[in-house]
């Protein structure tokens, strides 16, 4: 049975509207225009400018079906406004009923009201496929601007306008926030804001504030959107705190023993973050903490200390990474640290032979204390006996469903998510308000800064000479390519072609090849040879983007650097400079560069700080693309801009906390208006 606020539209239209996320009256009210058109005044045809949307009126003086150069219907109108008062309307696609209606209009002497852009055609001024209406009488002009909405196939602007106008009349637009509070913070009443945005007066068409969404009406809508997001995420955060989780009280001080065995001392930032995580693991509700830090800051040792606390308390830890190469790097490092302390570390990935995988699954279900792997950890057939802690590396590469599946493998285990992509503050406040956040903002001592160099492809010979010099000095190099094979669409140097070229040019060096299509054992063998120094130059795709740690590698060449995103470039650059040797990252680009590519390369060339790179990346890409897979679990912002509206993010965050604490009913009403029944997506 339809709800009271269900859309009053045919079933076929309702199905199409769902593609736009429109299921309720409130959804229509909040479906705001992309832009506006002015149909409030008629311009004489003789005075109408070229190339500007304009409304004209006239009577049909001719209607012809032309067959050359292609079948088309041409209607000529005139408004008798003087020289130049004739205008052709050209329709390249039309129905017979449309032709008959225009013929009847001509016979009856009816006027046409037409909206479109005039251009100069072969036979004079014309409009191609304009919007028009046959007038029955002297119909009144619109008294407000005409909205143009985001739409989808099968839903015309006319249908949307009628549905939205009906929703504005029928929906409850009452003020949900305290009116005095809104007044103090210069926020328009909600009803006034949406009414103005759906039908602004014509004098606002040229107003910059309306077009760039800084008008007071837009400010109110953006604030409400941010408030709904903050309320959703904080409610999810508080709901998780109502769930029980194992209290991981360590018995034998395994974490202390691990620290004592390490050949290095933890930085102050690592100690601080490790203490934050340790305190969370002692709580009776599940930890949901995001650990972020720049490339090479030492997140893995913090994760290992957390695993020690869980293991020491008698629970298992699952450590999931997005790729087998990264998972194997973690496995080897964790095994080297923990097995000497008596910890059983298990390896579980999809490429294992069926019999081996089954044996590993059984072991995970019983005795394994730490299981490291990929998506194989969340497949059917694996269950953990006492899963107390889940660690997810590069968490943005996993979707909501995958993170939920791993959590379901235990009874509300604690969860530590790690990311080497630093998150700008406004983005963290907006999209990660459901998480506790820890930041390692200090690099370990002894890490040499990586110098970045830009080289045009025309200077490839110089780059190859630099590779030879690095290897002659006893070091190793990476050469990264974006594709495995040649592509006709993207004229990029592929890994296979580059490997062949470098093998010929550097025939006396040992050139290795690593890409995603190799079998798992082949990848492992190549990486092992590179780590052992048996390969001088490793030609690879972006499978080495994260996790690879070879201290002797001091040169990174990135082929077609203009094709990579800032985050990828920063991650790849972080594969070198991991030892005490001077390290260089060469960005090899193919001119000419687009404006966006030039901006990206400028940022990565000028900055080494991951947080500054992330901030500029957010400006270039926007939050939806920046946060990756997490967007499948968090409602994306349609109207607010995190850079422009940073003050509103802070204000929404403060009010959300206040409402949830003191006025939960008001918070629930606001969420119903903005989110409806979609809040369950936030349980990641």
Secondary structure, DSSP 8 states (H G I E B T S, - for coil): ---TTB--S-HHHHHHHHTTT--BHHHHHT--EEEEE--SS---GGG--BTSEEEEEEEEEEEEEE-SSS-EEEEEEE---STT-EEEEEESS--HHHHHHHHHHHHHT-EEEEEEEBEEETTEEEEES-EEEE-SS-----SS-EEEE---TT--HHHHHHHHHHHHHHS-----S-HHHHHHTT---HHHHHHHHHS--GGGTT-HHHHTT-SHHHHHHHHHHHHHHHHHHHHHHHHHHTS-------SS-HHHHHHHH-SS---HHHHHHHHHHHHHHTSSS--EEEEEE-TTS-HHHHHHHHHHHHHHTT-EEEEE-SSHHHHHHHHHHHHHHHGGGT--EEEE-TTS-HHHHHHHHHHHHHT-SEEEESGGGGSTT---SSEEEEEEETGGGS-HHHHHHHHHTSSS-EEEEEESS---HHHHHHH-TTSEEEEE----TT---EEEEEEEGGGHHHHHHHHHHHHHTT-EEEEE-SBSS--SSS---BHHHHHHHHHHHTTTS-EEEE-TTS-HHHHHHHHHHHHTT--SEEEE-GGGSSS---TTEEEEEEETGGGS-HHHHHHHHTTS--SSS-EEEEEEE-SS--HHHHHHHHHHHH---HHHHHHHHHHHH-HHHHTGGGGGTS---SS--TTTTHHHHHHHHHHHHHHHHH-HHHHHHHHHHHTTT-GGGG--
